[in-house]
Amino acid sequence: MRLTIRQSQKQLVSSSLEATTGVYADIGASLGSGAAKSVNFTTEVSRIAALKGSNSVVSARLEASQLGLDSMKTAGDALVSKLTALQGSQDTTSITVARQSAGDALSQLMDTGNSMLNGEYLFSGINTDVQPMTDQSSVATTAIQTNLEAYASGLGKTVSSLTGTEMETFITNFVEPMFSQDTFNGTSTPIAFPPPGAPTPVAPAAYVTPPAWSDWSSASNQNMTSRISNSEVVTSSTNSNSDGMRYFALASITVSALAGQGLGADALGTVTKKAIGYAAQATTGIVTQASQLGLSQERVEKANDALDAQSSIIQNKLVDLQGVDTSEASTLVNTLQTQLETAYTIVSKIQQLSLVNYL
């Protein structure tokens, strides 16, 4: 009787578990050689779940980067609007407003360029633990204004007497390389400064070497990549070395450094025209960045749909392989409970038997 009770209790535990989970209590004993297939299916489901978890992180990074790029584009559009209003005008108020707008746009670039998600910088490329942007606006502005004085001195002129053509040459040869080149007279994409053919300034004026883009940005040119399925790897980040962000800073600095230097109408018009062109290139570059990230977002969404379909198919196979009839298991539980209750009753009566009752 004790053996019967012990076996019934063990079977009751297994049957109760099967009735609750709908899965065999002992996969190995129930499936035999089929247990290996069950393990493979379970491993595949876990792998798909891990991929989807990784994809959720990738999606969050892409979405946050898109929001940052959108805010940069909005700031760039606002700068173009203010510069368009300034074009052809030497009104002091308009110049002040344009310079203020340029400063605001540059601040937006710095703040957005250094944004983080989950402890990682979004615009650092693979250098996610390094702050990508360093504000060099003060140093750059001082260098541009100093070099403008030296440039005018070399032409035998004052800054206020420079023509539009001369100002365009200065911006193209002295200002633009500060953002298009990584270093000056250095080892990584070096460019000579001052540029060859620059007019020699009259003493005491002298050129100074300005900050190059490597002083602004510490980001890697290599972007992060992420595996989103068995066969797909996508680019999952961008970086501040892109043309869009370079031209954004160039447009802002061109206005803030040169617009308030007492230029003539022709030279100021050239500054405005060049800044508008740079801002337009910045917007185009930022839109291109956003489009590339958008393609990655679309691929992640499609990969998730495919992973969901795969997981559903495998889950169904697991149910077919491991599943039990819960109704049958519940009936067996009830039967075993009845048997145990009967056995307990019999044992109780046996324990009450005594020869004393018959003496």
N, C-alpha and C positions, 0 to 999 in steps of 0.2 A: 504494500500500500504506500509506503514511504517513497519507493522508486516511482510509482505511478504519479504521485503528487509532484515529485521533483521534475519529472519529464513534462508534465502538464504545465507547470509554472514556467519552464524554459520556453516551451512552445507558445505559451500565452504572451510572453514578452515579445517574441519575434512577430507573432501575428498582430499584436497591437501596433507595433512599429510599422508593419506593412500596411495595415488599415489606415494609419495616419498619414504616411508619406507616399503611399502608392508605389513604393519601390521595394524590391527584395531586401530583407534584413541582412542577409549574407550573400553578396553578389557572387563571390567565388564558389560557394557551395551550390547556389542555384543555377549558375550559368556554366560552370565547368570551364571548358576551353573558350567559351564565348566571353569570359571575363576580360580577356586581353582586348577584345574589340570594345568593350565597355570602357576600359581605361583610356583607350585611344580617343574615343568620342568625348569623354570627359575632359581630357587634356586639350583637345581642339576647342571645346567650348570655353575653357579657361583662357586659352590663347586669344581667342576672338574678343573676350571681355577685356583683356589687357590692352589689345589694340584700340578698342573703342575708348578706353580710359585715356590712353595716350592721345587719341584724336580729339578728345574734348579739351585737352590742354592746348593742342595745336590750334583748334578753332578759337579758343579764347584769345590766344596771342595774335592771331590774324585779325580778329574783330577789333581788338584794342589798337592794333597798328593802323587799321583802316580809319578808325575814329581820329587818331592823331593826324594822319595825312589829310583827312577832310578838314580838320581845323586849320592846318597850314594853308590849304587851298583857299579857305575862306579869308584868312588874313592876307594872302597874296592878292586876291581879288579886290579887297578893300584898299590895299596899297595902290594898285593900278588905278582905281577910281580917284583917289586923292591926287595922284600924279597927273592924271588926265586933266583934272581941274586946274592944276598948276601950269600946264603946258602953255607957253606963250605969255606968261605973266611974271612980273617981278614984284608983285604985291607982297609986302612983308608978312602979312597975316597968312596968305596962302602958302608961303615958303615955310613958315613956322608950323602950320598944320601938316604939311607934307613931311617935314622932318619928324614931327611927333608920330605920325602914322608909320613912318619907316622904323622908328624906335620901338613902337608897339609890335610891329610885325616881327622884328628881330627877337623881341622878348618872347613872343609866341613860339618862334622857331626853337629857342633855347629850352623853354619849358616843355614843349612837346617832344623835342629831340631827346630829352633826358627822362621821359616817362618810363615807368616800370610796371610790371605785372608779375605777381608771384615771386618778387625778389629778383627779377631779371630785367635788364634794360631792353627795350623793344627795338631800338635803332642802333644797336652795337654790332650787328652781324653775329659772328660766333663768339665775340668777346662779351658775353652777356653779363659778366660781373664787373665790367669797366664802364664808367660813365662816359657816354660817347661825345658830348658837346661841352666845350669850355668857351665861355664868352670872352672873345678877344676884341670886342667892338671898340673899347677905349684905346687900346694899343693900335689897332688898325686905323682908327680915325686920325689919331695923332700922326702916324706914319704917312698917311695919304696927304694930309694937309702940309706936313713938312716937305714931302717930295713935290707937292704942287708948287710950293714956293721956290724950291730948287730948280724945278722944270722951267718955271716962268723966268727965273733969273738967267738960266742958260740961253733962253731966247731973247734976253735983253728986255724983258717986259715985266710988268706987274701982273698979279693974278687977275685983277679987275679988267685988264686990257686983253686977255687971251681971247682968241676967236673960237668959234664953234668947232672948226677943223682941228685947231690945236688942242682943244679940250677933248675931242674925240680920240686923238692920238694918245693923250695922257691916260685916259680911262682904259683904252685898249691895251696899252703897253705897260702901264704901271699898276692899275687897279685890278683889272680882270685876272691877271696871272696870280694874284693873291688867293684866289678862290679856285682857279682851274688847275693850279700846280700844287703838288703836295709839299715841296720844299724849295727853298732858294739856296743855290750854291751848296746843296747837300748831296746825299748819296742816293736818295729815293726820288726818282723823277726830278732831278735837279734842273733849275733854270737860273741863268745868270741874272744878277741884279746889281746895278740898274741895267736895263736891257741895252743891247748893242745899238749904237747910234743915238743914244739919249744925249740931249744937249748938255754940255758941261756947265754947271752952275758957277756963277761968279761968287768968290769968297765974300762973306763967311757962309753963304748958303751951301748945303751939302745934302746928298741923298742919304736916307736911312733904310736899312733892310726891314721890310714889314713882315708881319706874321703870314705864313703860308697856311694852306688848308690843314696840314698835319698839326698845326697849333690849335686849330678850332676843333678838330675831330680826332678821337682816339679809337674810332670804330674800325672793325675789320671789313675789308672789301668782300670777304666771303660770308654769305648768309647761311643761316641755319637750314638744315634739311631734316625732314622727319619721315619715317616709314609709316604709311597710313593703311597699308594692306600687304598681302604676301608679295606683291609684285610692283607696288607703287611707292615712290619716294617723291615728296614735293618740297619746294622751297617754302619755309614756314616763317621767314622773317625778312626784314630789309635793313638797310644801314644808312647812316648819315653822310656817307661819301657819295651818295647818288647825285646826279646832275641837278635834280630838282631842288635839293636842299642847299647845294653850293650856290646856285643862281639866286635862290631866295635870299641868302645872306648877302650876296653881291649886290642885288638890287637895293636892299635896305641900307647897306653901308655907303653905297654910291650917293644916295640921297642925303643921308644924315651927315656925311663927311664933307660934301662939296656944295650942297645947296645953299648953305649959309656963309659962303666965303666971299660975298660981294662980287659975284661974277657979273659980266655983262649979259645983256639979253640973249645974244647969240650963244654964248657959252652955257648959260643956264638952261636954254632950250635944248642944247645937246645933252646935258646931264639928265634932264627929264626924259628925253627920248631914249637914251641908253638905258636908264633905269626901268622904263616901261618895257623895253625889249627884254631885259634880264628877268623882270617879274613874269612876263609871258612865258619865257623859257622855263622858269621855275614852276609855274602852274602846269605846263605840259609835262615836265619831268615828274611832278608829284602825281599827276593823273596816271602816268605810265606805271609808276610804282604801285599805285592803288589797283590798277588793272591786273598787274602780275599777281598781287596778293589775292585779288578776287578770283583768278583762275585756280589758285591753290585752294581757296575756300570751297569752290564748286567741286573740285576733285575730292576733297575731304567729305563733303556731303554725300557724294555718289559712293565713295568707299564705305561710308557708314551704312548706307542702304544695302550694299552688297554683303557687308558683314552681318547685318541683321537677318538677311535672307539665309545666309549660310548657317548662322546660329539656330535659326528656326528649324531648318532641315535636320541638323544634327540632333537637336533636342527631341524632335519627333522620333528619330531613330533610337535615341536613348530610351524614350518612353516605351517603344515597341520591344526593346531588348530587356530593359530592367523592370518594366511596369508589371504590376500585379492587379488582379481584380479586387478592388477595395470592398465591394459588396461581399464577395466570397470570404475575404479576410475578416470582415466584420462578423459574418455568420460564424466563422470558426472561433473567433474570440468569444462570442456568446456561448457556443457549445463548450469550449474549454472552461469558461467560468462556471457553467452548470456542473460539469464533471468535477471540478475542484470543490465546489460547495457540497456535492454528494459525498466525495471522498472525505472531506473534513467532518461531515456528519457521522459517517461510518467510524472513522477513527475515534471520534468523541465517544460514541456508544461503546466501542471496544474498551476504551480506557475506563469506562464506568463499570465493566464486568468485574465481579469479585466472588470468590468462593464463600465469603462470609454470608452472602445472600442465600446460599443453599445449605448452610449448616444449621 
